[in-house]
Amino acid sequence: MEQKLRQGEVFSTKINFMNYTENYRGIKIDVQSVNLDISEAVQAEIRSCIDKLSKFTNVINAVDIYFKEEGQGGTAESVVGMRVGIPGPDVFAEDKGENWIPLLKSVTDKNIRQLKKGK
């Protein structure tokens, strides 16, 4: 991404994408983030969330999780989105806040409510 500062000057911003894929208990986990590194604690929470989701549906094919920061400085917000791939329509939830782990728990709970409605 390039931004013009003054005529003739160009400021280049490097965007780093962090993706990792894991197979957890037969479920494909795909985690994507922009300019963020996902800590071991957050990865452990992702697995815990999948365990929780597994109690509400017989089959989970895949879970896609998206981490990003919106805004800058004091107005920056963390955003987590989670898509749960199940037979039939997938469920998706997103939430914004300050901390990754509470956001993961929130989107997991939102997806569980959707799974319960679908039964």
Rosetta silent file (secondary structure, phi, psi, omega in degrees, C-alpha in Angstrom):
SEQUENCE: MEQKLRQGEVFSTKINFMNYTENYRGIKIDVQSVNLDISEAVQAEIRSCIDKLSKFTNVINAVDIYFKEEGQGGTAESVVGMRVGIPGPDVFAEDKGENWIPLLKSVTDKNIRQLKKGK
SCORE:     score description
SCORE:     0.000 S_00000001
   1 L     0.000  134.555 -179.901    0.000    0.000    0.000 S_00000001
   2 E  -123.336  142.467  177.235    1.409    3.405   -0.896 S_00000001
   3 E  -126.606  135.577  176.437    0.386    6.824    0.336 S_00000001
   4 E   -81.149  131.865  177.791    1.482   10.122   -1.199 S_00000001
   5 L   -97.970  -61.904  175.854    2.980   12.505    1.328 S_00000001
   6 L  -133.369  163.722 -179.611    4.161   15.428   -0.789 S_00000001
   7 L   -53.745  123.090  178.288    4.524   15.744   -4.468 S_00000001
   8 L    92.665  -19.074  179.540    7.211   13.313   -5.505 S_00000001
   9 L   -99.611  141.374  178.237    7.505   11.546   -2.105 S_00000001
  10 E  -130.440  133.754  176.449    5.988    8.149   -1.498 S_00000001
  11 E  -107.855  125.569 -177.437    5.568    6.380    1.840 S_00000001
  12 E  -104.508  130.761  178.372    5.316    2.613    1.599 S_00000001
  13 L  -110.746  124.914  179.064    3.465    0.585    4.235 S_00000001
  14 L   -89.635  129.398  177.346    4.230   -3.115    4.483 S_00000001
  15 L  -109.202  123.418  179.288    1.273   -5.315    5.362 S_00000001
  16 L  -104.251  128.075  176.191    2.096   -8.696    6.864 S_00000001
  17 E  -101.852  129.350  177.171   -0.451  -11.484    6.712 S_00000001
  18 E  -110.842  116.105  177.303   -0.164  -14.201    9.325 S_00000001
  19 E  -124.828  140.186  168.162   -1.975  -17.391    8.400 S_00000001
  20 E  -144.673  147.528  179.981   -1.783  -20.766   10.000 S_00000001
  21 E  -121.966  140.639 -178.922   -3.709  -23.944    9.447 S_00000001
  22 E  -142.528  147.985  172.174   -4.056  -26.741   11.946 S_00000001
  23 E  -105.941  112.694 -177.201   -5.959  -30.005   12.085 S_00000001
  24 E  -119.258  111.781  179.868   -7.489  -30.309   15.552 S_00000001
  25 L    53.259   40.205  178.049   -9.508  -33.463   16.291 S_00000001
  26 L    81.694    3.767 -179.761  -10.326  -33.843   12.605 S_00000001
  27 E  -107.637  126.547  178.263  -11.424  -30.199   12.255 S_00000001
  28 E   -78.955  121.942  176.806   -9.476  -27.942    9.896 S_00000001
  29 E  -105.274  126.985  176.431   -8.650  -24.662   11.628 S_00000001
  30 E  -122.415  114.535 -177.945   -7.673  -21.741    9.397 S_00000001
  31 E  -111.246  129.609  179.351   -6.506  -18.615   11.236 S_00000001
  32 E  -128.095  137.717  176.045   -5.855  -15.368    9.376 S_00000001
  33 E  -147.556  155.531  179.444   -4.569  -12.066   10.714 S_00000001
  34 E  -114.485  121.941  178.646   -3.137   -8.859    9.314 S_00000001
  35 L    57.043   29.082 -179.818   -0.029   -7.382   10.963 S_00000001
  36 L  -135.045  142.931  170.485   -0.634   -9.506   14.067 S_00000001
  37 L  -103.243  135.378 -178.509    1.078  -12.507   15.582 S_00000001
  38 L   -92.886  120.290 -175.975   -1.223  -14.998   17.301 S_00000001
  39 L   -73.691  164.210  175.880    0.150  -16.035   20.699 S_00000001
  40 H   -60.268  -37.592  179.887    0.201  -19.575   22.083 S_00000001
  41 H   -63.174  -41.068  178.422   -2.435  -18.516   24.652 S_00000001
  42 H   -68.627  -39.908  177.423   -4.793  -17.383   21.878 S_00000001
  43 H   -62.160  -39.874  177.546   -4.143  -20.603   19.920 S_00000001
  44 H   -64.891  -38.253  178.503   -4.995  -22.631   23.039 S_00000001
  45 H   -66.856  -35.771  176.453   -8.202  -20.600   23.450 S_00000001
  46 H   -59.053  -46.148  179.035   -9.127  -21.333   19.823 S_00000001
  47 H   -62.723  -40.270  178.096   -8.897  -25.073   20.575 S_00000001
  48 H   -62.528  -40.713  178.293  -10.969  -24.591   23.732 S_00000001
  49 H   -64.233  -38.467  178.325  -13.633  -22.748   21.721 S_00000001
  50 H   -66.255  -40.513  175.594  -13.770  -25.601   19.209 S_00000001
  51 H   -57.944  -42.337 -179.980  -14.237  -28.085   22.048 S_00000001
  52 H   -65.838  -44.814  178.603  -17.142  -25.966   23.282 S_00000001
  53 H   -61.568  -36.011 -177.170  -18.698  -25.703   19.797 S_00000001
  54 H   -62.404  -20.704  178.953  -18.397  -29.486   19.338 S_00000001
  55 L   -74.330  -13.485 -173.248  -20.915  -30.010   22.140 S_00000001
  56 L  -114.014    0.905  175.683  -23.638  -28.352   20.041 S_00000001
  57 L  -152.383  146.510 -177.901  -23.228  -30.033   16.646 S_00000001
  58 L   -73.738  -33.901 -174.489  -22.273  -33.532   15.534 S_00000001
  59 L  -130.847  124.037  168.731  -20.055  -32.475   12.640 S_00000001
  60 L  -120.703  117.702 -179.797  -17.719  -29.513   12.271 S_00000001
  61 L   -81.703  -40.236 -175.610  -15.780  -29.613    9.008 S_00000001
  62 E  -158.750  155.814  172.966  -13.754  -26.443    9.470 S_00000001
  63 E  -132.248  123.021  176.495  -13.394  -23.311   11.560 S_00000001
  64 E  -108.438  129.759 -178.398  -12.080  -20.098   10.012 S_00000001
  65 E  -126.161  132.579 -176.902  -11.007  -17.340   12.390 S_00000001
  66 E  -118.764  125.732  177.092  -10.132  -13.807   11.351 S_00000001
  67 E  -115.545  133.944  174.326   -8.195  -11.382   13.562 S_00000001
  68 E  -156.420  160.857  174.941   -7.705   -7.735   12.669 S_00000001
  69 E  -109.678  132.556  176.227   -7.210   -4.286   14.145 S_00000001
  70 E  -115.344  140.609 -179.733   -9.445   -1.444   12.955 S_00000001
  71 L    84.925 -177.378 -178.171   -8.618    2.207   13.471 S_00000001
  72 L  -139.091  155.410  175.313   -5.441    3.715   14.830 S_00000001
  73 H    59.890 -132.775 -177.235   -4.052    4.880   18.143 S_00000001
  74 H   -69.704  -16.270 -179.702   -6.574    5.323   20.942 S_00000001
  75 H   -97.149    3.341 -178.106   -9.502    4.491   18.682 S_00000001
  76 L   -66.404  137.794  176.851   -8.098    1.129   17.552 S_00000001
  77 E  -125.757  144.373  173.327  -10.385   -1.847   18.088 S_00000001
  78 E   -86.849  140.702  179.785   -9.661   -5.547   17.872 S_00000001
  79 E  -128.677  132.058  175.393  -12.032   -7.518   15.650 S_00000001
  80 E  -124.946  130.291  173.005  -12.546  -11.283   15.647 S_00000001
  81 E  -120.712  142.918  179.791  -14.702  -13.143   13.140 S_00000001
  82 E  -136.874  124.107  174.137  -15.404  -16.882   13.279 S_00000001
  83 E  -109.615  128.701  178.388  -17.009  -19.066   10.620 S_00000001
  84 E  -108.882  114.647 -179.397  -17.979  -22.591   11.618 S_00000001
  85 E   -84.865  112.046 -179.651  -18.268  -24.924    8.628 S_00000001
  86 L  -128.546  164.043  173.691  -21.024  -27.459    9.268 S_00000001
  87 L   -58.476  134.983 -174.467  -23.285  -29.513    6.989 S_00000001
  88 L    88.301 -160.467 -179.073  -25.848  -27.077    5.611 S_00000001
  89 L   -65.740  135.375  175.779  -25.443  -23.341    6.076 S_00000001
  90 L   -70.565  161.728  172.900  -22.332  -22.278    7.990 S_00000001
  91 E  -110.843  147.599 -178.740  -22.631  -20.034   11.029 S_00000001
  92 E  -141.591  140.462  174.788  -20.635  -16.814   11.386 S_00000001
  93 E  -142.962  152.362  179.141  -20.175  -14.302   14.174 S_00000001
  94 E  -141.103  148.055  176.776  -18.026  -11.228   14.648 S_00000001
  95 E  -148.522  156.283  179.376  -17.298   -9.001   17.621 S_00000001
  96 E  -123.005  147.301  178.650  -15.195   -5.947   18.412 S_00000001
  97 E   178.703 -149.137 -174.836  -13.417   -5.038   21.616 S_00000001
  98 L  -108.941  -33.921 -171.314  -10.024   -4.785   23.254 S_00000001
  99 L  -121.417  137.899 -175.080   -8.761   -8.290   24.057 S_00000001
 100 H   -62.264  -47.013 -173.339   -8.516  -11.345   21.812 S_00000001
 101 H   -65.058  -47.721  175.327   -9.483  -14.058   24.302 S_00000001
 102 H   -61.052  -33.828  177.284  -12.754  -12.441   25.501 S_00000001
 103 H   -66.772  -40.336  176.117  -13.602  -11.728   21.854 S_00000001
 104 H   -60.136  -44.209  178.909  -13.022  -15.382   20.938 S_00000001
 105 H   -62.356  -40.118 -179.840  -15.328  -16.445   23.772 S_00000001
 106 H   -64.127  -48.470 -179.224  -17.954  -13.953   22.608 S_00000001
 107 H   -68.383  -30.623  175.375  -17.989  -15.102   18.967 S_00000001
 108 H   -63.586  -47.124  179.090  -18.038  -18.725   20.128 S_00000001
 109 H   -62.480  -39.349  177.424  -21.120  -18.029   22.261 S_00000001
 110 H   -63.384  -41.332  178.538  -22.797  -16.198   19.358 S_00000001
 111 H   -68.150  -35.721  176.825  -22.136  -19.167   17.064 S_00000001
 112 H   -62.240  -42.204  177.865  -23.481  -21.579   19.689 S_00000001
 113 H   -59.998  -40.180  178.054  -26.731  -19.580   19.807 S_00000001
 114 H   -66.743  -40.081  178.301  -26.981  -19.901   16.014 S_00000001
 115 H   -63.007  -39.897  178.921  -26.285  -23.646   16.183 S_00000001
 116 H   -64.471  -38.620  178.869  -29.031  -24.055   18.797 S_00000001
 117 H   -65.522  -33.934 -177.341  -31.507  -22.190   16.570 S_00000001
 118 H   -75.902  -14.135 -177.582  -30.658  -24.469   13.653 S_00000001
 119 L   -75.097    0.000    0.000  -31.453  -27.689   15.545 S_00000001
